[in-house]
Amino acid sequence: MPDHFCLYGPPFTLSGEVYFSDNNISFQVDFSNPADQQNILAYEWYLNDTLVIDERNAGFTGKVYCGGHKVGVRVLSSEGWSGIKSHSFYTCKAPLAIIIQGPDFINEGESGTYLVLQQLSDNTVEDLTSKYTFTINGGASFNGNVLTTIKNEGSFSDETLTITATPVTGNPVTKEVTVKNTTQFNSAVLVVDLFNDTSLNVIGLIDNPEVTVNHQPVYTGNNFLPVSVIAENAYMLASDLIPGSATNWRFEFNLAKLITQYPNTTDFVFYIKGRGAADQSLSGAFSLKTKEAKMIMSGGTGSYVPDVVGGNTNHYTNFTTYVAKGANGSYLEENLRNIIRFNYNFPSDTLTFTAEQIIIPDFDYMAVRYHWLQGAGKDLDIFVGFEQTGTPFDGMYVGFGGQNRTVPHDTVPPSDAYLWWASDNRGLSGIEAVLIGMKKFVSAQQNSTNIIQVGLYAIWYDPVETGDFSIELVTYKGGTMQLVDTNFVNDGGVQVSNDTIALNTMKHSKSGMLSNYFKLGSLVYNKTTKTATLNINNSSL
């Protein structure tokens, strides 16, 4: 709001809002010295540079059409008329949130431009960038609103930094940005951990014909390859069952040895194969250790656990895969199924992987439950919605920021909906859940595509701690579904499957906009086979 000096008379301020949610407006003249108001002989108010007749008071109220306007006022004292003070404002438009807009990810050593935007209720934004000063913690700096990051040759990991935009008056706004590490490095060891399944018959092997130990497995009881070598000279190491730990099995692959002995090989391929007690999802994690690392083995016969000394950890990544039932004590490769495949490309020092899909048999209902524990973060918000089905319900999501708790909107009873969100959970731990009525959707939407996709999303409303959470997918056949507290319960049917997948995201936003959410994966349902697969995004971005 401009605050012009008066030509004559006592100093005053024109007070009022910038945004009005409807077309009712109100403004007021406030004097620096309240006693000066007694000396004012007259007021003249202007709307859009036109004199308003019969407005002679220190206050101005009225109704104007929706849009942008300008109000002005001047006062008459014994010294004469003051100058006109003006104030621009908008009607039928309310501020929602002030956000920083710009790249979520930026490569080290590169630059990016950021804006401060006021989100408004009519789906427009106002650019406030010029009114804010940008700062950032860590290895980066701002020149105006242009961020330049520093290339850190001594680090191999990404760095999450916080951008702060501070106005002259008012509260600052923040945004997290991930600076992607681009340093090329040589890796020495691949470490693979498998979690929370003690029933596995599981092996690790190398799939390169030129390697002398091609398809010779390591596993519990056959922990070293070759046998009777010290750990740092082995091609592979395998643990025995690790009791009392979330990590039940560990495999290590000696990249440094393979690269040294087979310098003409560009790609090394590794498999983890096995079977479990049941068909179910299996969570794990892998990481690369830098060239200073060496493999070691602790424990003894029946309790071996591989580890690594020296070096840094790069690209620690969680994954979710699928393990088939049929564990019977056999460690023969031909009796086991793929769990996960890795490809390490030596020239580029990159590791890619392919996990088995989680397969979900025929079901009528699926309860999708997002779980988080204290220490992960506060208030995990979710979005679930149909995508690419060829129906009017594509892009209609339930969850925080969604238009309704059910799809279709306001379904009565909600148990008849295609999607039903339980409620918002704002706690430090807890559950948020959505019910997918797949049978109802397929029956009612017969012209939908044969492959039906349901997108699964999550984001933290408040700043993140570890960012860890999981989703539990529980399917049912028959019966009816009821909402009990924040949980969906089946009455009269049978449970078909139950899969839990460990996930992580450090993204947080208060906007409720889908574009800000982390897409953790998609449920892909085949109408012909009446089965579904869960395709997980193994990134934590």
N, C-alpha and C positions, 0 to 999 in steps of 0.2 A: 504494500500500500504506500503510495507516494506521500510524503509529508512536506509540502511546500511551505516556504516562509511566507508569512502574511505581508501584503503590501501595507495595510493599516490594521490597527486594532490588536487585541490580545491574541497570543498564540493558542492554537487549538488543533485537535486531531479529528479526522473523520474515521469513525470506528464502525466495523461491520464485517461479516463473513465474506470469504471469496466464493464459497459454494453454498447454494441453498437446495435442499432436496426436492422442494416443490417450487411453485411460482410466487410464494409469499416472501417478501423481503423486508428487512428492517435495518436502519442505519442511525447513527447517533453522533452528534457533535460533542466532544469532550474537551474542556478547556484545561490548559496546563495549571492555571489557578482557578479553582471552581468559583471563586468570588467574582471573577470577570464576567461570568454569564449574566449577572444582574445588569451589566452595562451594555448588553447587546440590544440594539433597537430593532433589528429585523434579520431574517434568514432568507436566502434564496437557494432553492434546490434545483438541480438539473439532472435529467435522466437522458442518457444518450445525447448530451450536449443541447438538450431542449429544456427551457425553463418550465418547471412544474408549477402550475397556477394553484394558489390557495394552500401551498405548503409553506408555512411561516414559522414553524417551531424548530426546536433543537433536535427533534427526532423525525425520521421519515420512514413510514411504513406503507406498504401497498402490495399490489399484485402486478406482475409483468409476465409477458409471454416467455416460454422456455427458450433459453439460449444465452449468448454472451451480451453483457451490458456494461455501461459505465454510469456511475452516479457521481455528482459533484455538488459542492455546497460552498457558499460564501456568506460572511456575516457583516452586518453594518453596525459600527460603533460611532461614537462622537468624532472619531478620527477619520471616518470614511469607510468605504467598502474594502474588505480584505480581498486577497486573490482567491481564485476558485481552487479548492482541493478536490481531487478526483480519486476514484477507486473503481477498478474493474472487478466484475463479479459474474457468476453464472447461476442460472436457475435451472431447476429440474435435473440437477447433477450433484451427486454427493461423492466425497472422497472415500475410497475403500482402503487402500494401502499404498505405502510408498516403498518401491522396490529398486534394487540395483539390477539393471539388465546388461548382460554381456556374457562372454564365453564362460562356461562352467569349467572348461579344461583348456590349458594353454601349454605349449611346449616350452621347456626351459630355453632362455635366450631369445624368445620371441615376444611380440607385443600384442595387445588387445585393447579395444576401446569399450568403455563402460558408461552407461547413462543412469541417471536417477529419474525414475518415472513415477508420477502420481497416477495410480489406477482409479478410474472413476466409474460410477454406477451405470453410465450409459455405454460401457465397454470401450470408452476412449481413454487416452492417457495424456497427461501434460508433462512435458519435458522440464524437469527442475534442475538439470545438471549444472547450470551456471550458478546456482545458489548453494552448491555443496563443494566441500573440499575433500579430496580422496586421499586416503592413506592405506597402507597395507603392512602387515607384519611379515617377517621373514625375508627371503632372498628376492626381493622385487622392489620397484619404486614406481611412483606416478609422476607424470608430467601433465598437469591438468587432469584430464580424465582418461589418459592413455597409460596403460600399465605395461611396463617392460620388466621381464623376468631375467634373472641371472643364471647363466649356465654353470652348474656346480659339477666340476670334474671329479670331485672327491666323493660323490654320492651316486648310488645306483637306484634309489627309490624315488617314487613320486612324493610330492610335498603338498599338503593341504594348507592354504593360507586364507586369512580372513581380510576381505576388503571392507573398510569402514568409510562411509560417506557422511560428513558432518556439516550441518547447516550453521549459519551465523547464530540463529536461535532455534530451539527445538531439539528433538531427539535424533541421534545418528541412526543410520540404517547400515546393515551388514550383509555380506554375501561371501560364501565360501567358494574358492576357486582351487582347482587341483592343477599344480604345475607338473606336467608329465616329464619324467626323466628320459633323456634321449642318449645317454652315454652308452656307447658300445663297450661290451665287456666279454671276457671269456669265462664260461661257466665250467665248474669242475665236477659237481655232484648234483644229481637229481634225487630229491627226497620225496617219497610218496607215503602218506599216512591214510589209513582207513579207520573210520570211527564206528563205535557203538554196534558192532555185530561180532560176537565171540564165536558164532557157529561156523564161520567161513572155513572152507578148504580153498586156499588162495595161493597162487604162485606168481612170480615175476619172471620175465624172460626178455631176451633181445631177439629182434626179428630182422637180422641182417645176414644174408648168406655168406658174406665175406668174413664175418667174425667167427673165430674158431669155436666159440661157445654158443653159436646160433641155436636158439630153441632149447637150450639146456636150462631148466628152471631152478630157481631158488625158492625155498618155502620152509616152514617150521620143521626142524629136524634135518634140513639140508640147507643150512644158513649161509654158507660161503660158496662162491663160484669164482675160480676153481676151489675145490676142497683143500684144506690144509695150507692156505696162504694167509698172511697177515691181512687185516681188514683193508688197509689203505691200498693194497695191491690187487684186491679182488675186482672182478668185473661188476658183481652184484652182491648185495647182502640182503638177508631177510630176517625179520624178527620171529621169535616164538610169540605165542599169545601174550599180550601185555596186560596183566590183571590190574584192576583198580585204577584204570586210566580211561579217559575218553578215547584215546588212541589205542586201538586193539592190535593193529598190525602196521608194520613199517617196512618199506623196501627202499634200498638205495642203489643208484646206478652210477658207475664211475665214468663220467664223461671224459675226464682228463686222460684216463688210461685208453679209452676207445679212440679219442682224437689223436693221441700220440702214436698208437699202434696202427691206426687206419687213416692216415692223413688224406687219402684220396676219396674218402667217404664224406659226402656232404650232408646226408640225412641219416640219423640213427633212430631206429624205431623200437619202442618198448611196449610191452603188454603187461597188464595185470589181469589174470584170469582166475575164475573161481566159481564156487557154488555156495549157497547158504542153506539154512533150514527152511526158508520160505521165499517165495517171490516177493521182493520188496525193494524199496529205495535204499540206497547206501550213500552215506556222506563221507567225504574225505577232503584232503588238502594236499597240495604239492608246492615245492619251492625249488629254486635253483640256488646253489651255493657257488660263490665266485672262486677264481682259480687258486686262491690261497688255501682253500678248504681241503681237508683230508678225512676220509671215512675211518671210523673206529667202531669197535664192537665191545659192548659191556655185557656183564652177566656171564653165564655159562650154559652148558647143555640143558635145554628145556626152558631157559629164561633169557636167551640172547635178545639184545635190543641194539640195533645200529644207531650211530650218532655221527656228528660231524664236529671237528675242531678246526678253528681258523676260518678265515673268509667271512664274507657278508651274505646275508639272505636276500635274494631278489625274487620279486614277483610271487610272494606267498599268495596262493589262490585256493579258495574253497571250491569244491565241485560236488555235484550230486549225480549219481548214476543208478543203475538198476542191476540187481543180482538175482539170478535164477535159483530156484530151490533145487535140491538134489544132493546136498553135501552128504557124502558117504565114506569119507576117509581117503578118497582117491586123490592123488596129486598128478595124475597123468593128464597131459595137456588136452588129449582128445576127449576126455570126459568133462572138461570144464568149459565154461562160457566166458566170452569177453566181458570184462568189467570196465576197463578204460584203456585207451591206446594213446601213447605219446609219440610225437615226432619232434626231434631236436635237430634243427638246421644249424650246422656249425658255422658256415660263412657269415650268417646274419645273427648268430647267437640268439635264436628265437625258439621257443617251445610252444607247440600247439598240441591240443588234445581232443579226443573224441570220446564222449561218455555214452553209455547205453541209455536209451530212453526208459523212463518210468512208464510201465504199461498198466492201465486201469481197466478191468473187465466191465462188462455190461452193468449199468446202474441207472436208477431213476433220479436219485438226488445226490448232490455232493455238498457237504459242509466244508467250506474253506476257512480254516482257523489260523489267524496270525497270532503267534505267541512271542512275547518278549519278557525278559527278566530284568530285575533291578540292576542298574549299572550299564545297560545297553543304551538307554536314552529314555526320554519322556514323550508319551503320546504318539504312538505309531499310527499314522493315518493310512487308510487303504482305499483303493479303487479296484473294482471288478466290473467288467463289461464285455458284451459280445462285440466281435470284430470280424469283418469280412464274411458275414453270413448271408449277405444279399437281402436282408430284411430291414424294415424301418427301425429296428432296435439296435443296429450297429452304432457304436459311439455313445450309447446311453449307459452311463456307469452309476453304480451305487457305491457309497462310501463318503468320507468327508469331502465336501465340495460338490457332491453330486446333486442332481436336481430333486431327487426323491429317494425314499428308503426302498422302493420297489421298482422293478421294471416288469410289466408296464406300470406307469405311475399310479399310485393310490390303489393298488390291487386289494380287493376285499374278498375273502380274507387274504392276508399277505402270503399265506402258505401256498396260494394258487399262483403266485408270481413266478416269472422266469428267474428273477434275481431278487433277493431279499437281504438287506443289510440289517444286522442285529441292532447296533448302536455305536456311538462314538465312545471310545475308552481313552481318557486323558491321563491315565496313571503312569507311574514309574515302572509298572509291570502289568501284565494282564493279557487279555485276548480281545481281538476284534474278529468278527465272523461274518461271512456271507453264505447264503444258501443258493445253490444253483439248481433250479428245477429243470434238468435237462430233458426228461421225458415229456414234460408239459410243453417245453419250447419246441421240440421236434414234432410233436403231435399237432400243435397249433400252427406251426410255420412250415408247412409241407413244401413250400417253394424255396426254402432256404438251400444254400449250397450243401453238397454232401459232406464237406469238411467244415465243421463248426469250430470257430476259435473263440476262446474267452481269455481276454487279457487280464493279467494279474499285476497289480502295482502297489507300491508302498513308498512312504516318505515319513520322516520324523517332523513333527510340528515344532518341537523345541530343539535346541542344540543337542548334538549327538555325543555319546560317550564311546562305547565300543561299536555301536551300530549293529550288533548281532541280533537276529531274530530268526524265527522258523515259521514255515507254513505246514499245517497238518491238513491233509486231504482225506476225508472220511466219506465213503460212498455207501449208499443203501439201496436195496431193492424192495419195493412194496411199502405198505404202511403209509403213515402220514407224518409230517414234520411239524414240530412245535418249537417255539422259542422259550427256553428256560433261562432266565437271567440274560447272559450274553452268549448262550450256547444253543445250538440247534440239536434237538433230540428226536430220534425216530421212534414212533409208536406203531407196533404191529408188523414191522418189516424185518429184514435181516441186513446186517452189515456185510458189505462185499469186500471192501479193502480199506486199508489205513496206511498212508504214507506220510512221513515227516521229512522235510528238507531244511537243512541249516543254510541260512542266507545272511547277507550283510549289506548294508548300505549306509553311507555317511551323508546322504543327501538330506537336507531339511529345508522346509519352507512353510510359511503360514498362509500362502496364497490360495491353496485349494485348487490350483490349476493343474490339469493332467500333464501338461508339458514339463512341469517341474518334478514329476514323480519318477522314481526308479522302476522300470519295467522288469520285474523279476522273472517273468516267463509267460508262457501261454499254455492253456489247456486246449488240446486239439482232439475233437470228438469226431469219429467216423460213423456216419449214420448207417452205412452198409454193414460194418462189422459190429456196431454197437460197443466199440471199445474206444478208449481215449489214451492219449500219451501226454505226458507233461514235459514240455520243452523248457528247460531252465536256462536263463541267462546267467552264466557263471561269472559274469563281471559283478563287482560290488559298487559300480559307479551310480 
